[in-house]
Amino acid sequence: MLTDDLIGALRCPLCAAPLHRAASSLRCPSAHSFDLSRHGYAHLGTGRKLPEGDTSAMVDARTRTHSAALFHPLPQAVDHELMDVFGGVFPPWHRDRQNEGPPLVVDLGAGTGYYLAEVLESWPQAGGLAFDVSKAALRRAAKAHPRAGAVLADTWGPLPLADGCADLVLNVFAPRNGPEMRRVLADGGLLLVVTPTADHLRELREALPLLAVDEAKERRLAASLPQFEQFGARTVRWTMDLSREQALDLIGMGPSAHHVDLTDLARRLPDRIEVTAGVDLSTWTGRPLPSRPADRGTPR
Ligand SMILES: C[S@@+](CC[C@H](N)C(=O)[O-])C[C@H]1O[C@@H](n2cnc3c(N)ncnc32)[C@H](O)[C@@H]1O
């Protein structure tokens, strides 16, 4: 639910001023107004055309995959990583947050909010904001956890969030906007990124014409985050024993869904198949930000 505490971290996408709730919208002091959808998420688009995001068929496939706990080792690994870093207290270090309120977790490209909800479960004092462009995903993210709110915004663009408002930024299989992730992360906060390993879903890629995972990904990840210093890393692999339908869901929820005919693939899959899942989890702390020129107007 989008509580007033969570709204306190949001900023007007047009003028960067704070937002407040006004009936079924969010407004800033300059009267820019943004819908609160009846499905529970805030629509903070700027009027520019938005990227497509996941379709409702992809979101349904992802939801079935998560409900079947096929990716369960991943939220567990995220939990362990955060436990290692935070030592049981979130967040343990002095933070230079500019908004008051409970610790904040921001999930960029959150999808259905599956990982955000798992993190919030482990950190009972924290609130969370799920950002995505897919309305089908946001409908689910808005209900993913009682302490989570959902926001429609293009995470490639300026994020409608206050400077330094987030104690933890999550980025799981989703687009990465380094400069904006750094701007919204509190000094002393943590960025956690999850990317697939080169052998993720290897057996499906060998059997079917799916998109390959970029092998230079690790180099590209560091290169895409010059505003951050790497703090930790772990790789997690597990094997999934899948029915044909579950294998199709794994394909249908990912980038290959845009390029393949699932009915055709269904004919080429056996009844059951063992498939490798592999993910790299990395944590990052923000490098010091350059000082802001005095004449830049209202800080975001
Ligand atoms: C592969 S899914 C991952 C979803 C979620 N993190 C998970 O792992 O379950 C990528 C998500 O990024 C969203 N997305 C893609 N481009 C985006 C953009 N420019 N701004 C915000 N979200 C975006 C998609 O709609 C999709 O929900």
The ligand as a Gaussian input file, in Angstrom:
#p B3LYP/6-31G(d) Opt

LIG

0 1
 C       12.863000      -9.741000     -16.324000
 S       11.644000      -8.809000     -15.503000
 C       12.190000      -8.889000     -13.799000
 C       11.111000      -8.586000     -12.830000
 C       11.481000      -8.799000     -11.351000
 N       12.637000      -8.043000     -10.974000
 C       11.706000     -10.273000     -11.107000
 O       12.852000     -10.717000     -11.210000
 O       10.731000     -10.985000     -10.839000
 C       12.114000      -7.148000     -15.962000
 C       11.125000      -6.112000     -15.469000
 O       11.600000      -4.822000     -15.846000
 C       10.497000      -4.064000     -16.313000
 N       11.034000      -3.003000     -17.183000
 C       11.574000      -3.118000     -18.424000
 N       11.956000      -1.909000     -18.871000
 C       11.653000      -1.014000     -17.891000
 C       11.802000       0.387000     -17.763000
 N       12.380000       1.128000     -18.723000
 N       11.361000       0.989000     -16.629000
 C       10.794000       0.249000     -15.634000
 N       10.640000      -1.086000     -15.698000
 C       11.063000      -1.715000     -16.805000
 C        9.619000      -5.091000     -17.028000
 O        8.291000      -4.657000     -17.185000
 C        9.758000      -6.284000     -16.103000
 O        8.756000      -6.279000     -15.107000

